Amino acid sequence: MIQTRRLLIGLGVTFAATLFGASAGLTQGNLPVAASGDQVVIKREASRVIDPHKFRVPLSTEAIQTVTLVAPFDGKIKQVVLKTNSKAQAQSEVIRLDNTVQKLRLDRAQKVLKLASVKLKQADKEESAVALAQAEIDLAKVDVEMAQSVLDETGIRIPFAGEVQRVLVTDGQFVRAGDPVAVVADNSKMKVEIPVDRASAEIGKTFGFKIESNEVEGKIEQVLPLPPRFDGLRDLFDSIAAVVVVVDNGDGKLKVGQTVYVPLIPRQPVVEVPNSAIGNLSDGHRKVQVVRQFIVRDISVAILGQVGSTRVFVSGPFAEGDEVIYDLSHQLGDGFQLKPSSGAVASTGSAQPGAAQPPPTTKNPVGF
């Protein structure tokens, strides 16, 4: 059962120094717990809350290979052999075009070749006649090969083992040469292009991130210049790059188009705070304490880019009007209510019985 404490606290904000990386940070572990009659000092600063949508870039999984199959020539769709989501071996037929004309052309070319062979047999031993007959045979063979090649193209095939992602035509539909007919993918591995701190952008290095609610690991296969769609992140980080991370998907659990979340793209409001404002929650995550409508709130945060040596960007459930606490003289828990003492100066106040209290039985949730 949480014990009720009653305090009267001044309008000023308070902070204490602790380590944040190599810098000082907020800690309450070595501070006295505020009690009735204590004088409490709180040092705080107004926050500038940045909408996370400014930095939002939708990321999703892609198959390691994706190919759009197209019609090789004008014709009619005779049959959709493989439906959407069908698994296929390499060179499996996906779409079949009407091949009546192509079969006739092949048959004609084969007959011309046969005729040329007969002429060669009937030719006398005159060298010129034999040469002419042989030339006709050679030409007929080329025509047969061309006709066979065109006939083979009426069966549109997947170039690798994979899955039919989309079928874009129906039986009986007329298509022009170059019209897309199906999209096929090799999803034995998934890839995603994501922004990272340049210091960790190393080919072959293992990299962890989230695909929807699942934590996954992949390997960096490419390091690329940051594309324009990530330019908004330059406001938060001094040095970033883009990498292509590949994740094995031999079990087929991952699907193309699943949402990807990475640490460098904030999902919650962003605020620039002093290093000294960063503290630790009991679960090991980082926190920043704020004063929100005279109530102390613990805000669970993700650390983003450093701003010089004394400040840092963080992301968390901040609200407009939050005042970031960067130094304090006493421990103040989440949900502790503040009330300025009468006649107190802007930075100090005297603790008075009955002036303020936290919730009597439970703490309010972070981000209230």
Summary of the structure (lengths in Angstrom):
residues: 368
radius of gyration: 35.7
end to end distance: 21.5
largest distance: 128.3
contacts: 1155
relative contact order: 0.24
helix: 18%
strand: 38%
